[in-house]
Amino acid sequence: MRMGADVALSLHSPAPLLSLKRNVIAEPAVAGWYAWSYLLPPFTLAKYLKGHYRNIVESYLEKPDAHRTALKQARFQGGPFVHECAGSYDRIRSWYETVREQYAPLMELADAIEELEQKILPTLDGATMEPVYRQLPEPLAGRVELFYNRDNRTPDYRFIEPLLYASPYFDPGLQQVRFSTIERDAREFALTTPVLEYTPEQVLVTVPLDSPLLDRVFAGGLDPRELDQFAADLGIEGERATTFKGFFEETPEPAAPSQDDTIEYVGHACVFVRHRGTTFLVDPVISYSGYSHESDGRFTFDDLPERIDNVLITHNHQDHMLLETLLRIRHRVGRVVIAKSAGSSLVDPDLKRILRALGFDDVVELDDLDTLRTPGGTITALPFLGEHGDIRIRTKCGWLLDLDGTRVLFAADSTNISPQLYAQVTAAVGQVDTVFIGMESVGAPVSWLYGPLFPERLERRIDAGRRLKGSNFEQASAIVDTLRASSVYVYAMGQEPWLGAVMCVEYDDKHPAMIDSNKLVAYVRERGGTSKRLFLHESMAVRG
């Protein structure tokens, strides 16, 4: 009888639960392009589609050889060129013929913005704007506020963002996720190539990026029948459903979570902190696992705890607010802490609203020197100057964590362009023990990122002088001296091999960023401090 009972038990034991394989990537897309934060607000999406993405795809379809030739040269990596794979030309041509109809409303919105900026506002001379509202093109009517700047002559405007998100111009049907596997780090730059199904090993699904279905699949622990239903809910059928289900494997046993206080450099500007059981994750950009890098000791999604109490975003650039990572961890996140936005302009859309459109419900904005209490300490927002090409962008800050008296500053790409700033900060908040600072001291011209949002093209001379860069040696050393920091870590250098999808940075020993950061490390060490340029992964005690 005992043997028979065992046999019956084994016949009725539940099937193992399933989770995504560790090397499955899920790339978000909006309107067919790799998703980053400026593609969520309909007004910035409209401008990028008309002034950037449309130009890229039409240039490629007209002269594919020019794109192929350009991408053979390192200096053109990250430029407006399509990365090809076998059969991609025909696939992109077919897709673009179909998608033009979907783009039409957004093109109308982009045209309306251009009419406002180039035809209506330039005619205003300080007189009342009341009759101007009746001249607004239909896509903007009732959705913008007009005003003069303080000189009473220069007209400007802001979007009433909730009304644009509630309009037909915000279409979750344009949002998608592409699942595939990764076998190596060398991903091509993703921001200039349409996100399509180029091979049978890729599965592209149309799904709103705030969908709870995505949380369920990323959380794992799916019953096989639930996985079948999930595929059906996403409209995945036939061979594509078989491919999709092949992205899953039996859920591994979770590792025993550490509860030790720690600071873990994760890569680029991403740092994980645990203190008194409370967890913080700064600028999440995280490596996948389960492929050939296993021996280099990097921190991956596998190393994250089940709960991330606080995600801190220093600024709204794709290498600091990476949607691919944020969506992957959304089910673990408590709250997201961001800098207060200036409000509803083309160059500085409301980041809180963007995060809510991505499914993050608990988003807290802090203004300069605002403080949020946590168990055993505080989070304080510090002023962040530079790195944004002298554009009026308010949504940026450095984060000061006080961990029972140990004070750690994440300054990211902040530059000391105002030599008095950090003296004022130190007078207000006191000495800082540890500083993480970005020293990509050359950077791209401002138009590389923001050009499609400008009403007219910048002169080359001006564009070259206004750059998206971090501190050089003189600026960084002055920050360190003013804050009296004893530990200084250079980060946010774009060197990790898994960053290729969003960055195209390659340094040799003669590059100014390497020279500047080497000088800073030596400078701090000569004065008895601890300093290092970080790479891959580094663990530090909360109290050094």
N, C-alpha and C positions, 0 to 999 in steps of 0.2 A: 504493500500500500504506500509506503514512504516513497519509493521510486516513482510510482505513478503520480503522486502529488507533485513531485519535483518537475516531471515532464509537463504536467498541466500548467504549472506556474510559468515555465519557460515559454510555452506556446502563447500565453496571454500577457506576457510582459510588454510594457509599452515600448514603442519605437523610440530610439534616442532622439533627443532634441537637437535642433540644427541651428547653426550660426554661420554668418559670413566667414569665408576663409580669410585668413589674416592678410593675404596679398590681393584681395579684391578691392579695387578702387571704385568710388562712386563720384563721378564728376558732375556737378550741377551745371545746368545750362539755362539761359534765357534767350528766347528768340533765335536759338541755334548757335549761340556763342557761349564760351566758358563763362560761368557766372561769377561776377564779383559785385561788390556792394552797389556800385553806381548803375548797375543794370536792373535794380529793383524799382527805384522811383520811376514812374512813367516819363517824366520830363527829361531826366538825364538819359534814360534808355533811348528816348526818341532822338536826342542829339547825337549820341554815340552811333546809333544805327545809320543816321543820315550822313554824318560827317566823318565817320571812321570805318565801320564795318562794311557798309555798302561799297565804299571805295576799295577796300581790300579785296572783297570777293569779285567785284567787276574787273579790277585790275588783273587778278589771277585768271579769270575766265578769258580775258582778252589776250594776256601775255604770260602764260604759265611758265615759259622758259625763263623769263626775267626773275620770277620768284625762285625757281630752282637754282639759278646762277647766284642770286644774292645770298641764299642760305648756305652756300658753300664757303662763304667768308664769315669769319667770326664777328667782324664788326657790324654785320647786319642782323645778328641774332637778337631777337626782341623787337625787330622792326616790323613794319606792316606787311608781312609776307606769310603765305599759306604753307604750312608743312604738309607734304604729300605722303601718301602711302599708295600701294597698288590700287588702281582703279578710282582714286579719289576725284580726279577731274570730272569724270562723267557723273559721279555721285553728287558732287557739289553743284554742277550745272543743273541737274535734275531737281535737286533740293531748292536751289535759288529760284528757279522758275515757279515752283509751288509756293514758296514762302513770301513772295512779293505781295500777294493779296493780304496775307496776315500783317505785313508791315504797313499797309496803307494808312490805317488810323494813326499810327505813330509818326509816319511821315507828315501827316497833316498837322500833328501837334508840333513837330520840329519846325515846319513852315510858319506856324503861328508864332512861335517864340522868335524866329528870325524877323518876322514882320514887326513884332513889338519892339525888338531891340534896334533894328536898322531903319525902320520907317516911322514909327510912332514916337518913341522916346526922343529921338534927336530933334524933333520939332518943338519940344516943350521948352519954355523959357522962364519958368517960375510962376506962370499964371495958374489959376486953379485947375486941378486935374478932373474936376467933376464931369465935364463933357467927354473927356478922353475915354472913360469907361465904356461909352456907347460906341466907340470906334474899335474896341478890341475884337480880334478874330474869334470866331465861335469856340474853338477848343479852349481858349483862355477866359472867355466871358464868365464872370462869377467865380473864377478860380485863381485870380491873382489880385494883389493889392499894389497900387502905385503910390509912390511917394517921392519927395525930394530929399536929397542929402542935406546936411546941415548948412551948406552954402546957399541953400534956397534956389539953386540953379540947376544942379546936376540931378536928373531924374533917375529913378531906379525902381525896382519892383521885387516882390517876393511871391512865391507860390503858396496858395492855401492848400497845403499838401493833402490833408484828409479828403478834400473834395476831388483831387486828382486820383487818389487811390480808389475812391468810390466811383470813378468814371469808367467809361469803356476803354480808356487808354491804359488802365491797369488790367492785364489779362493773364490770370494764372495758367490759362491754357497754353501760354508760350513757355512755361517752365518745365524742365525735363531733368532727368538724371541718367547718365550713361554708366552702366556697370561693365567692368572688364577686369582682367587680372593683370598684375604687374610682376615682371620677372627680374627687373633690374631698376636701378635708380634713374637712369638716363632718360627721363621723360622730356619730350620736346616742349618748347614754349607753347602754352595752350591758348593764350588770349587772342591770337590772330587766325585761328583755324576753326572752321565750323565744327561743332560737336555733332557728329552723325554716326550711324552704324557703318563703319568702313569694312568690317570683317564679320564673319559669322560668330566670332568669339566675343563680340560686343553686343550688349542689349541696351537700347535707348528707350526709356519709358517716359511718357508724358504724365507728370504728377506735380501738383502744387508743392513748392518747396517747404511750405509749412505743414504738409500733410502728416498726421499721426502715423500713417502707414510707414513712413521713413523711420520714425523713431522705433517702431516695432521691429523692422528688419535690422536696424543697426544695434538694437539692444540684444538681439539674438534669443536663443532658447525657444525656437519655433518648433511646434509640432509639425511633422511632415504634411499633415492634412491642412494645417494653417498656412504652410508655405504654398500649397496648391491654390488655396483661396486667395492668398496674397498676389500670386501671379495673375490669377483671373481678374482680381480687382484692378490691376494695373493694365489689363488688356493684353497680357503676354500669352500667346497661344502657340501651339505646334512646336516646331523645332526651337523657336526662340524661348519658349517656356522650358524646354529641356536644357537649353544652354543656361538660362537664368538659374534653374534649380541646381545646376552643376557648380554654381558659385558658393554653395553651402556645404558644410561638413558637420560632423558630429561635434556638439559643443564641448570644448575642452574643459577640464577641471580648472576652476579659477585658482590663481596663485593666492597664497595667504597674504592679505594686504599688510604692508608695513604701517606702523603708527608713529614711527620716529619723526621728530622734527627735522626737516631737511629743506634745502634749496637745490633744485635740479635744473641745470641748463639742458634744455631739450633740443635746441638748434635754432639758428637765426635769432629772432627776438623772443622766442618762446621759453618761458621759465616756469617751472612748477614749484610751488612752495606748500609745505605742510607745517602747521604750527598749532599746537594744542588741539589736534584733531580737526582743525579747520583747513580747508584746502583752497589754494589760489592757482590760477593758470593765466599767465600773462601772454597776450598776443599768440593765440594757439595756431601753430603750424607744425604738424606732427607727422613723423614717418610711419609708413605701413611696415609690416613685418612678414615673416614667412617666406622670404626669398634670400638671395645670395649674400646679403650684408650681415648676416647674423653674428659674425665674429667681431664686429667693430664696437659693440657695446652701446649702441645708440638707445635712446629712450623712445618707445613706440606707443601706439594706442594700447598695447597689451599692458603697459606699465601704469596706465592711469587708474586711479581708484574708481570705484563705482559711483562715487558722488564727488562732484567738483562744486564747492560751495560758491566760489567767486571766479568768474572769468573777467579779466581786466583787459580792455582794448586801449592801447595808447593813441592810435590814430587810424584813420579810415583808408588805408592803402592795402592792396590785395595781399602783400606779404606780411601784414600784421592782423588783418581781419580776413582770414582765408575761409571762404564759405565752405569749401570742400571739407575742411577740418571741423568747422563749427557745426555743420549739419550732422556730421558723424558722431559728435559728442553731445548733441542737444539733449538727449534723454538723460544725461548724467548731470546737467548743469542746473545749479540753483538760481543764481542771479548773474546778470551781466552788468558790469560797471563801466561807464563811458564818460567822456568829457561832454560838457554841456554844449549844444550846438548853437551857432549864431542864428540859424534859422532860415531854412527853406529857400536857399539860392541854388542856382545851377551847380556852383562849385562846392557848396557845402550843404547837401541835402540832410534832412533830419535822420541821424543815425539811429535814434531810438525807434523811429517808425520803420526804418529798414529792418532792424532786428525783430520787431514785432511781425513784420511781413514774412520773416523767416521762421516764425514759430516760437520765438523767445518771449515769454510773457512777463518775466520779472527783469526789467531793465531800469537801472538807476543812473541818472545823470549827476555828475558833480562839477561844480564850477571851480575856478581857481581857489585853492586853499580850503575848499570844502572837505569835510572829514566824515567818514563812515566808520562806526565802531564795529569791531569784530571780537570774538573771544580772544583775550590776551593782547589786544592791540587795536590799530586803526589803519584805514586806507585814506590817504590824503592825495588830492589832485594838485599837481604843481604845474606852473606855466610851462608851455612848450613853444619855443620860437624856432623859426627856420624850417627847412626841409619841404616847404610847400610853395616855393617859387614866388614868394611875396604876394600870394593871393589871400583874400580875406576868408580864411578857413579857421573856424573856431574849434572844430571838433578834434582836439588833440590835447594831450596832457602827459606829463610824466607821473608815475605812480610811486608814492612813498608809502612803504609798509612799515609800520612800527610793530615789532614782534616782541612784546614784553621788554621794550627798551632797545632792542637791536633794530637799527633803522636802515632799510634797504630801499634804494631808489632805482627805478627802472626808467631811464631817461630816453631810451630808444634812440631815435634819430634827431633829438633836440640839438640845436647848434647854439653856441654862445655868441650869437651875432650882436647881442646887447651885453657888453662886458659887465654892466652893473646888475643884470638880472639875478644871477645866482647869489650875489652879495645881499640883495633884497630878500631872496628866498631864504637864505641862511639866517638872516636877522629875524625872519618870521617864524621859521620852523626849527631852527637849531642845526647842530652838526649831524651829518649823515655818516654811518659806518661803512656802508658798501654801496658802490655805484656800478650799475650796468649801463654802458654808453655805446651808442653806435658810431662808427667812424668810417662809413662809406663816404669819403671826403671829396669825391668828384661828382657822382650822381648824374642822372639824365636831365636834359633840358626840360623845363616846365611843360612844354607842349607835348612831350612824350606821353604824359598821362592826361593832361587837362586840355590839350589843344582843341578837341572836338567841341568843347564847351565855350570857347572864346568866340565872340562875334566876328572877329577877323584874325587873320594869321599874324603872329608876332614877327617882327623883323628878326632875322637870323642872329644878329649881334645881341639883341636884347634877350632872345630865347636862350642863347648860349651862356649868358651871364646869370640867368635866374634858374637855378638848378635844384633838383630834389636830392639833397645830400645830407649826410651827417657831419659830425664835427671833424675838424683837422686837429693836429697836435696842439697848436697854440690854444685853440678854443677848448679842447678837452682838458688839457692840463690846468687851465684857469678854472674850469668847473671843479676839478678835483681839489685844487688848492683852496678854493673858496668854501667848499663843503667840508673840508678837512677829513676827507674819506681815507680810511686806512686800507680798504680793499677795493680794487678797481678792476672790472672785467669788461673787456671789449667784446661786443656781440653785434647782432644784426648786420653781419657782413655778407650774407648771401652765399656762403661757401659750402654749406651742406649739400651733399649730392642729390638729395630728394627735392630740392627747390626748383628744379628746371622748369616745372609747369608754369611758374609765376615770375621767375627771375632768370636773367641771362648775364650773370656776373662772373667773370673769370679774371683772377689776379695773378700776376707773377711777383717776384720779390721787388721789382722796380716800380710797381704801381704805387701811386701816392697814398692810397688807403693802407697798404701794407707798411710803407715807410712810416706814415703817421702813427699807426697803431703800435708798431715796434718801438717807436720813440716814447710813446706814452707808457707802455709796459716797463721799459727801462727806467723812465723817469720816476715812476712810483716805487719801483724796487730799490733804486738808489737812495730813496728817502726812507727805507725801512718798511714799506708797505707791501701788500700782497697784490700781484697783478698778473693777468694772463689774457691773451686773446683766445676766446673760447671757440671750440670746434667739436661737432658731433654730440658730445655728452660730457657733463661734468657735475659732480656732486659736491656740495658744500654744506658744512654744518651751519645751522641758524646762528649759532654763536661761535665766532672764529677765535 
